[in-house]
Amino acid sequence: MKTELHCHTTLSDGATGMEDLFRFAKLGGIDNLAITDHDTIDGYDQALVLAGKYGIRLIPGVEISTFDYSCNRRVHMLCYYYQDRELLNRFLHRIQENRRVTAQRMLEKVSHEIPISIPTVREYAKDSFCVFKQHIMRTLIDMGYTNEMYGPLFKQLFDAKTGSCYMTPTFPDVYETLEVIRQAGGLAVMAHPSEYRSMELLRELTAKHLLDGIELWHPRNLEEDKEEIAQLVSKYGLFATGGTDFHGMHSSRCHRLGTFTTPDDMFYRMEAQAQR
């Protein structure tokens, strides 16, 4: 059985439309699939129809943008098997609005620095609730400023520390986010702990029994962190997940959908936890 639990579509910052994603999943022999777009579950109903069409089991999911204010770092939290969509959506709409405001300001800053076709940016972002950096970069590639999504120009504009146009939206605190996931009846899984150097927070959250699982098999997790993640999973009786974090041509690394997956025993453990 092949289980892919982390991928994105054009509803957030992915380059692949929903139906194409299911086509790719079918071609890749994927049996279980979670669509985890950033801060939106608006694609769930469409995904459910497509899952039936392509004979793939859909796992409800979303990747929530949060913040650890104790050390001033972003954190991504995956939520699976949510039950209360209305409650979760109210929370996500707050994040979406903050993202929209920040994205508009970033786009304005880019337009002051580089002549850019804003209608083209909007066209790339038409399925999403806001403009993402990838939509801006696609436009700059089209206009001949660069031929790379994540090359020197991306760094110049959007590097988190030195980027001339980078701005961080106001994200909810990680503890508030975990409480919302719990209230919505979902399972809380910390995404790619290596990416934002979140191992210290991970130790804290697992010790407080606030997580159901940890994303272990991910292209950007460091080997030394993966070893400790496996130990924490065992110590606290959690489940470990795997996902490719697929963004299509917007991916920062070249991996096909289904390259990083969740082993059957961990998926069964996750399912059992969701049914409690």
C-alpha positions in Angstrom: 0.0 0.0 0.0 1.3 3.5 -0.9 0.3 6.4 1.3 1.3 10.0 0.4 0.3 12.5 3.1 1.8 15.8 2.0 1.1 17.6 -1.2 -0.1 21.0 -2.6 -2.3 22.2 -5.4 -3.1 25.5 -7.1 -5.4 26.2 -4.2 -2.3 27.4 -2.4 1.3 27.5 -3.6 1.3 24.4 -5.7 1.6 24.4 -9.5 -0.6 21.4 -10.1 -4.4 21.5 -10.5 -6.5 19.1 -8.3 -7.4 16.7 -11.1 -3.9 16.5 -12.4 -2.7 15.7 -8.9 -5.0 12.7 -8.8 -3.9 11.6 -12.3 -0.3 11.8 -11.1 -1.2 9.8 -7.9 -2.9 7.1 -10.0 0.1 6.8 -12.3 2.3 6.6 -9.2 0.4 3.8 -7.7 -0.8 5.8 -4.7 -3.6 4.2 -2.7 -4.1 6.8 0.1 -3.7 10.5 -0.5 -3.9 13.6 1.7 -4.2 17.1 0.0 -2.5 19.4 2.5 -2.8 22.8 0.9 -1.6 25.8 3.0 -4.3 27.1 5.3 -7.3 26.0 3.3 -9.6 23.1 3.1 -11.7 24.5 0.3 -10.7 21.8 -2.1 -12.0 18.9 0.0 -15.3 18.4 -1.8 -13.7 18.4 -5.2 -11.0 16.1 -4.0 -13.5 13.7 -2.6 -15.2 13.4 -6.0 -11.9 12.9 -7.8 -10.8 10.3 -5.2 -13.9 8.3 -6.2 -13.2 8.8 -9.9 -9.6 7.6 -9.7 -10.1 4.9 -7.0 -7.9 6.6 -4.4 -8.7 6.9 -0.8 -8.8 10.6 0.4 -7.4 11.5 3.8 -8.7 14.9 5.0 -5.8 17.2 5.6 -4.4 20.8 5.7 -1.0 22.3 6.5 -1.5 25.2 8.9 0.9 28.1 9.2 1.7 28.9 12.8 4.4 30.6 14.8 6.6 29.8 17.8 6.8 33.2 19.4 9.2 32.0 22.2 12.0 31.7 19.6 10.6 33.8 16.7 10.3 30.9 14.2 7.7 29.7 11.8 6.2 26.3 12.4 4.0 24.2 10.0 1.4 21.9 11.6 -0.4 19.3 9.6 -4.0 18.5 10.6 -5.5 15.2 9.5 -9.0 13.7 9.9 -10.6 16.9 11.1 -14.3 16.6 11.9 -15.6 20.1 12.5 -15.0 21.9 9.2 -16.9 25.0 10.2 -14.7 25.6 13.3 -11.5 24.9 11.4 -12.5 27.1 8.5 -13.2 30.1 10.8 -9.6 29.7 12.2 -8.1 29.3 8.7 -9.9 32.3 7.3 -8.1 34.5 9.9 -4.8 33.2 8.5 -5.9 33.6 4.9 -6.8 37.3 5.5 -3.4 38.0 7.1 -1.7 36.2 4.2 -3.8 38.3 1.6 -2.8 41.6 3.2 0.9 40.6 3.5 0.9 39.2 -0.1 -0.5 42.5 -1.5 2.2 44.5 0.3 4.9 42.2 -1.0 3.6 42.4 -4.5 3.6 46.2 -4.3 7.2 46.2 -3.1 8.2 43.9 -6.0 6.5 46.2 -8.5 8.4 49.2 -7.1 11.7 47.3 -7.5 11.0 45.5 -10.8 8.5 46.3 -13.6 6.1 43.3 -13.3 2.8 42.3 -15.0 0.5 42.2 -12.0 -2.4 40.8 -14.2 -0.1 37.8 -15.0 0.6 37.3 -11.3 -3.2 37.3 -10.6 -3.8 34.8 -13.4 -1.3 32.4 -11.8 -2.9 32.9 -8.4 -6.5 32.7 -9.6 -7.3 29.4 -7.9 -5.6 30.4 -4.6 -7.0 32.5 -1.8 -3.9 34.9 -2.1 -0.8 35.5 -4.2 2.1 33.4 -3.1 5.8 34.1 -3.9 5.8 31.3 -6.5 3.1 33.2 -8.5 5.3 36.2 -8.6 8.4 34.2 -9.6 6.5 32.4 -12.4 5.6 35.9 -13.8 9.2 37.1 -13.5 10.4 33.9 -15.3 7.8 34.6 -18.1 9.1 38.1 -18.4 12.7 37.0 -18.8 14.1 38.3 -15.5 15.3 34.8 -14.5 15.0 31.2 -15.5 15.0 29.8 -12.0 12.2 29.6 -9.4 14.5 29.6 -6.4 17.7 31.2 -7.7 19.5 34.5 -7.0 16.5 36.6 -7.8 14.2 34.7 -5.4 16.9 35.2 -2.7 17.2 38.9 -3.5 13.5 39.5 -3.2 12.2 36.9 -0.7 15.0 35.6 1.5 13.6 35.5 5.0 16.5 37.5 6.4 17.8 39.7 3.6 15.0 39.8 1.0 14.2 43.3 -0.1 10.5 42.5 -0.5 10.0 39.7 2.1 7.3 40.2 4.7 6.0 37.7 7.3 2.2 37.5 7.8 1.0 37.4 11.4 0.4 33.7 12.1 -1.4 32.2 15.1 0.6 30.9 18.0 1.5 27.2 17.8 -0.3 26.4 21.1 -3.5 28.1 19.9 -3.3 26.2 16.6 -2.9 22.8 18.4 -6.0 23.6 20.5 -8.0 24.5 17.4 -7.0 21.2 15.8 -8.1 19.3 19.0 -11.4 21.2 19.1 -12.0 20.3 15.4 -11.4 16.6 16.1 -8.3 16.4 14.0 -4.9 14.8 14.5 -1.9 17.2 15.0 1.3 16.3 13.2 4.4 18.6 13.2 5.5 19.0 9.6 9.2 18.7 8.6 10.8 19.7 12.0 14.2 20.3 10.4 13.0 23.0 8.0 12.5 25.7 10.6 14.9 24.3 13.1 12.0 23.2 15.3 13.5 20.2 17.2 13.6 22.1 20.5 9.9 22.9 20.1 9.2 19.3 19.0 10.7 18.0 22.3 8.6 20.4 24.2 5.3 19.6 22.5 5.9 15.8 22.7 6.7 16.0 26.4 3.5 17.9 26.9 1.6 15.2 24.9 0.2 17.8 22.5 1.1 16.0 19.3 -0.4 12.9 17.7 2.4 12.4 15.2 5.5 13.7 13.6 6.4 14.0 9.9 9.5 11.8 9.7 10.0 10.9 6.0 10.3 14.3 4.3 12.9 15.6 1.7 14.1 18.4 4.0 14.4 16.6 7.3 18.1 16.2 8.3 19.4 12.7 9.0 20.4 13.5 12.6 16.9 14.9 13.2 15.2 11.9 11.7 17.0 9.7 14.2 15.7 11.7 17.1 12.2 12.0 15.6 12.0 8.2 15.5 13.1 8.1 19.1 10.4 10.6 20.1 7.7 8.6 18.2 8.7 5.5 20.1 9.0 7.2 23.5 5.6 8.9 23.4 3.6 6.3 21.5 3.0 8.6 18.5 2.8 7.8 14.8 5.3 8.9 12.1 4.2 10.1 8.7 5.8 10.5 5.4 5.1 12.9 2.5 6.8 14.4 -0.5 5.6 18.0 0.1 4.9 18.0 -3.6 4.4 21.4 -5.3 4.7 20.3 -9.0 7.1 22.8 -10.8 7.0 25.0 -7.7 8.8 22.4 -5.7 12.2 23.4 -4.4 13.6 19.9 -5.0 12.8 17.5 -7.8 10.7 14.6 -6.4 7.7 12.9 -7.9 4.5 12.6 -6.0 4.8 9.5 -3.8 8.6 9.7 -3.4 8.3 10.0 0.4 5.5 7.9 1.9 4.0 6.6 5.1 4.7 2.9 6.0 1.6 0.8 6.4 2.0 0.2 10.1 2.2 3.9 10.8 -0.8 4.6 8.6 -2.8 2.0 10.5 -1.8 3.5 13.8 -2.8 6.9 12.5 -6.2 5.5 11.4 -6.8 3.9 14.7 -6.0 7.2 16.5 -8.5 9.0 14.3 -11.3 6.6 15.1 -11.0 7.0 18.9 
